[in-house]
Amino acid sequence: MTKISRLLKFAAIVLLLTGGRPSVYASEKDNIRQVIPLNSDWKFRFSHDVNKSSGKRVDLPHTWNAGDALSGKWDYKRGIGNYTRKILINENLRGKRLFVKSDGANSVCNLFVNGRHVGEHRGGYSAFVFEITDFVEYGKENTLLFRVNNGEQLDVMPLVGDFNFYGGLYRDVNLIVTDSLCISPLDHGSPGVYLRQEKVNGEKAQVTADIRLSGKNRSDEEVTLRVKVSDGGRTLLTRDKKVTIKPFAEAQPENISFSIHNPRLWNAKEDPFMYDVEISLLKDGKEIDRIIQPLGLRYFHTEPDKGFFLNGRHLSLHGVNRHQERAEIGNALLPQHHEEDMGIMLDMGVNAMRLAHYQQADYMYELADKNGVVVWAEIPFVGPGGYADKGFVNQESFKENGRRQLRELIRQNYNHPSIMFWGLFNEIKEEGDNPVEFVKELQAIAREEDPTRLTTAASNQDGALNFITDNIAWNRYDGWYGSTPSTLATWLDATHKKYPEIRIAISEYGAGASIYHQQDSIRQTVPTSWWHPENWQLEYHIRNWDIIRQRPFLWGSFVWNMFDFGAAHRTEGDRPGINDKGLVTHDRKVKKDAYYFYRANWNPEPMVYIAARRNDRRVRETTDIQVFSNTGDVTLRVNGRKIGTSKPDTMNVCTFRNVKLKPGENTIEAETKGKSKKLTDNCVWILTNSI
């Protein structure tokens, strides 16, 4: 029997003896850290239900609001939920260090071990780590208890928001086992390593690995710190440094610098290449800890007149906003959900995304790294939009929470090459308690923590707030919340002329649409009504994108939103509780017409698509037909008869005007040539009582 087979057999026996709860035991390579998932077999109960037997079994990720919040119940459950789990800690772990890491719990979380309070984390979207070494009993089952509270509190960001505040342990929980000396997990939940790109160009990259070390040693301990950089399995360089870990260090800073000549750059979707950086800790020549981090080398900047530049070349950032939730499961997402979302965005041709309005799962940033998508990551400093209350309270506890959440966002995600913008606020107002001085403080913190990246924010008003961050962007809904799309052009040109020195973008633009709401003519609707026709969303995006694409001074634009999302307080569209501005439905099953418009413009893969296909019950005998294609001439046929051939316009739209339908069933077919084959699309419309 092999060593691996013996370990697997032992693990299986442990599972049987503990009723499915794995014990924690040292592996044969017990000098290297272990990360052990703790996602299964939790007992959950609401805190107000004090009956000891009331808990029900759940697995993580979990939220208790998947049902009530997504049903449009505006007063969905916001309170305390208790998560309890047993874990057997083996005797041979004495001398090791044990940490519990939660990747996200919304929004205030307290950890207890065997009834003893370990610590509290305030903030629903960042990871946090507690050391439990001194709280466990060896050779026994230990009880972990997370008490999670998503109630409204005036000292935790966000205070308000046009989205659901799902409660629960909605991301993974892991047990981390390390040597008594280790790379610290305790620096704001970060990996304990920051790969600082001091200077990067096409000829040379200068990098400093800032590393945080931790130990439970009572006296100085001499160790060797090693940094190894690899290129696809080939070791490029190794650097060693002897250091002394001070007694009871929690996050002792050390650093090692290195250079890479003629580096291969992380070049967005064209070539999202990353090096692997392995950081090891050695004691008496024996490796006792190791972590691996990505290194995507790149340099970038924005210019007031010319927009965004990556690695010295202009790159037009056309992107979307994304919330981390979906139908039926709320925010308790699994890896395949993030993968599906990324796949849909890549299919549409997205090259940038704003992860709004809070820190999202680490896996989503990893997917952006691997696929070359430029990311705007932000803290949940969110204003009310068009609703009541405020997003800022001038009290020290609130401000301290904001400072901490910003540091967590930056430190936990520092090594993701896709992130190029740190977002500091969204739609904060200056009335009442004025946040200007606090935003200046956040700006200083962001620049201190990470001088290599740019700061930005999403504004919806005039004022001093627009002149604090390195860049600024605006949320604009011209043609949805009043006005018409043409006013976007007027506003952009006037703003750029008045403030030629600032770097501006469009952080949000969008319109609601229900796939069940169809109309023959294009008419602007009332956004707060129960009528959100799909063709007005399409018209809105065609006209807005035409304005945006012609203004190179914009460093980026971000559609609101990639997917429909839950907002329990909303009463509009085809049902309560949904913000339907997504280009894709909440369940990810249907891509709306506007999605295919952007796909024709952003994704070079040949395509043809007939718009208004879901308007399949027609009352007008004569109609215009829009077809999206990015290949060349498009031929339209109705009931087998050729209507004509048209060349797409500058936005890849072909419009066939005054096409006549016959009573009853009509087959619409569009045809074009792809790279090597004919491409077709078709749909069926039924003409009923014509007018």
Secondary structure as GFF3:
##gff-version 3
##sequence-region A 1 691
A	DSSP	alpha_helix	3	17	.	.	.	ID=ss1
A	DSSP	beta_strand	34	37	.	.	.	ID=ss2
A	DSSP	beta_strand	42	46	.	.	.	ID=ss3
A	DSSP	three_ten_helix	52	54	.	.	.	ID=ss4
A	DSSP	beta_strand	56	58	.	.	.	ID=ss5
A	DSSP	three_ten_helix	69	71	.	.	.	ID=ss6
A	DSSP	beta_strand	80	89	.	.	.	ID=ss7
A	DSSP	three_ten_helix	91	93	.	.	.	ID=ss8
A	DSSP	beta_strand	97	102	.	.	.	ID=ss9
A	DSSP	beta_strand	108	113	.	.	.	ID=ss10
A	DSSP	beta_strand	116	122	.	.	.	ID=ss11
A	DSSP	beta_strand	128	131	.	.	.	ID=ss12
A	DSSP	three_ten_helix	133	135	.	.	.	ID=ss13
A	DSSP	beta_strand	140	149	.	.	.	ID=ss14
A	DSSP	beta_strand	173	178	.	.	.	ID=ss15
A	DSSP	beta_strand	181	183	.	.	.	ID=ss16
A	DSSP	beta_strand	193	200	.	.	.	ID=ss17
A	DSSP	beta_strand	204	215	.	.	.	ID=ss18
A	DSSP	beta_strand	221	231	.	.	.	ID=ss19
A	DSSP	beta_strand	234	245	.	.	.	ID=ss20
A	DSSP	beta_strand	252	261	.	.	.	ID=ss21
A	DSSP	beta_strand	266	267	.	.	.	ID=ss22
A	DSSP	three_ten_helix	268	270	.	.	.	ID=ss23
A	DSSP	beta_strand	271	272	.	.	.	ID=ss24
A	DSSP	beta_strand	275	283	.	.	.	ID=ss25
A	DSSP	beta_strand	286	295	.	.	.	ID=ss26
A	DSSP	beta_strand	300	303	.	.	.	ID=ss27
A	DSSP	beta_strand	307	310	.	.	.	ID=ss28
A	DSSP	beta_strand	313	314	.	.	.	ID=ss29
A	DSSP	beta_strand	318	322	.	.	.	ID=ss30
A	DSSP	alpha_helix	335	348	.	.	.	ID=ss31
A	DSSP	beta_strand	352	355	.	.	.	ID=ss32
A	DSSP	alpha_helix	362	371	.	.	.	ID=ss33
A	DSSP	beta_strand	374	378	.	.	.	ID=ss34
A	DSSP	alpha_helix	396	413	.	.	.	ID=ss35
A	DSSP	beta_strand	419	426	.	.	.	ID=ss36
A	DSSP	alpha_helix	436	449	.	.	.	ID=ss37
A	DSSP	beta_strand	454	459	.	.	.	ID=ss38
A	DSSP	three_ten_helix	464	467	.	.	.	ID=ss39
A	DSSP	beta_strand	472	475	.	.	.	ID=ss40
A	DSSP	alpha_helix	486	498	.	.	.	ID=ss41
A	DSSP	beta_strand	504	509	.	.	.	ID=ss42
A	DSSP	alpha_helix	534	549	.	.	.	ID=ss43
A	DSSP	beta_strand	557	559	.	.	.	ID=ss44
A	DSSP	beta_strand	565	572	.	.	.	ID=ss45
A	DSSP	beta_strand	575	579	.	.	.	ID=ss46
A	DSSP	alpha_helix	593	602	.	.	.	ID=ss47
A	DSSP	beta_strand	608	610	.	.	.	ID=ss48
A	DSSP	beta_strand	617	618	.	.	.	ID=ss49
A	DSSP	beta_strand	622	629	.	.	.	ID=ss50
A	DSSP	beta_strand	634	638	.	.	.	ID=ss51
A	DSSP	beta_strand	641	646	.	.	.	ID=ss52
A	DSSP	beta_strand	653	660	.	.	.	ID=ss53
A	DSSP	beta_strand	664	673	.	.	.	ID=ss54
A	DSSP	beta_strand	678	687	.	.	.	ID=ss55
###
